[in-house]
């Protein structure tokens, strides 16, 4: 097992944190749409974990993707207007 794989947290642990980081992600995209790597950088979190949170928030209507990629192959995500509880 490589060092990168050993450093990864259990996906269930990452998913449990989504309600906690939801407000942080919505605050990050409030200034404008961001890609997953940009959201990860804003949170100081690994991109893999940010991707898990963004996909969950997209699924439940907190985020939506902006049509077309950012030119770097990534979609940008914006607040879908649902707000955080």
Order of alpha helices (4+ residues) and beta strands (2+ residues): alpha-alpha-alpha-alpha-alpha-beta-beta
